[in-house]
Amino acid sequence: MEVYILFPVIAALFAATFYLGWVTNTRFGKNKVAAAEERARIILEDAEKESKNLKREKLLEVKDEWLKKKQEYDIEVNRRNQKINSYEKQVKSREENLEKKYDLIQQKEKEFRRIEKEILQQKEDLGKKQGELERLIMEQNIRLEKTAGLTADEAKKMLMENITEKAKSDAAHMVKEIRDNAKAEAKKEAQKVVVQAIQRTAVDHSVETTVSVVQIQNDEMKGRIIGREGRNIRAFEAATGVDVIVDDTPEAVILSAFDQFRREVARISLERLIQDGRIHPARIEEVVQKVESELEEEVIKEGENTLIQLGLHGVHPELIKHIGRMKYRSSYGQNLLQHSIEVAYLTGIMASELGFDTSIAKKAGLMHDIGKTVDKSIEGPHALLGYELTKKYNENPIIVNAVGSHHEDIEMEHPIAALVQSADAISGARPGARREPLESYVKRLENLENLAKSFEGVAKTYAIQAGREVRVVVEPDRIDDTLSDRLAYEISQKIQEEMEYPGQIKVTVIREVRKIAYAR
């Protein structure tokens, strides 16, 4: 009985245990599924946020790249627009010049037609006067024969006797001319020596300017050169003593100064600053000081190389430094060192032809303008400054005298001094060697034309070949062939007396007579 009761109890306990296990397992499974679903939801949200962030970053990158490309495109467009504007200005300027030239040509044509009409009228009047003159001469001859009681043959005989006497007088003048020519032979020999020296030292000439151009990569660099509120450009100008011109010139900055040494320091310094990229007042002062010290060393090397080039030695180191400084000096636009080297060669060649010491002559020619390198605070003519400088460093007395006397500030004591003076004039007077201001050049041409036109019988004057020749058109009815020759001589003499000019001026007198006849 007890066994039968225990069995159902065990079964009931087993069933209850199974039920409890099933219930517990079911609830745990649901919690696990819910947790998995929650994690999946969180992962999806994180992935969605990350995708949005990634999308936003990519959009920003694309936008930055687009802005960068747009900025580069705008810069390129501006640069091309500036070039186009520059070309347009050049084309416009050329068109204006062509219009002016066209107007000038039209005026010249009108003037030419007017002159041609005047000449034709004058020729017609001259023909009438010539016929009248021939008629009067015939009448005068008839009257003279009646008055003198001589026939034409008798008059010819008397004329021949007079011509014979005139021939004897001309022969005496010719003898005198031959004597004068003999005296002039010495002058010709001297000219031959000078010409030979010039031919053997044919060199190129270039006129020095007062500006230097520094190329830059783009126009943005101009803003960095100027600096905030202009502090960089002010610091640069103060350190170098050079004017910096930043204008609309594309990709270029202009440096302006009469002192070539300062301008060269400024040019090298600015190029280094642009290459380095660090442009501020402290850096500017540092670079300028470094470049100045380097150029001072370069000056000494330049002086030594010049002496080697000329084959000279035994020059004091201080004088070598002054010779090197000539590279950064100019005289009327002519580089002083190149001018001095040429004068040295010319003086040496002429001294060799005349049998003088060529070494002393070359030194004198090289140092003749050395006074121009002396500090500007010391006043006085450069010839006397050079005289004191060479004397201070115990140069040869002949050289010292040549340096001091090449502008006749002191008396010449040796022929080499005269050779230096001649070589200096030859080098400075060559066409293109020195720059002449436009105003003085135009004024000199006007004075030349007016001077030639002041003579009686001159109709027109034209200065040509940069003022080295003046052509004089005379009135043919007032000036004959004999007077034309005399007029040319008188004009040349007056030019020598009243004008200052380089080289020589050729005077050409033109007398033109035209006679016209028509076959009908």
Buried (B, 14 or more C-beta within 10 A) or exposed (E): EEEEEEEEEEEEEEEEEEEEEEEEEEEEEEEEEEEEEEEEEEEEEEEEEEEEEEEEEEEEEEEEEEEEEEEEEEEEEEBEEBEEEEEEEEEEEEEEEEEEEEEEEEEEEEEEEEEEEEBEEBBEEBEEEEEEEEEEEEEEEEEEBEEEEBEEEEBEEEEEEEEEEEEEEEEEEEEEEEEEEEEEEEEEEBEEBBEEBBEEBEEEBEBBEBEBEBEBEEBEBBEBBBBEEEEBBBBBBEBBBBBBBBEEBEBBBBBBBEBBBBBBBBBBBBBBBBEEEEBBBEBBBBBBEBBBEEBBEBBBEBBBEBBEEBEBEEBBEEBBBBBBBBBBBBBBBBBBBBBBBBBBBBBBBBBBBEEBBBBBBBBBBBBBBBBBBBEEEEEEEBBBBBBBBBBEEEBBEBBBBBBBBBBEBBEBBBBBBBBBBBBBBBBBEBEEBBBBEEEEEEEBBEBBBEBBBEBEBBBBBBBEEBBBBBBBBBEBBEBEEEBBEEBBEEBBEBBEEEEEBBEEBEBEBEBEEEEEEEEE
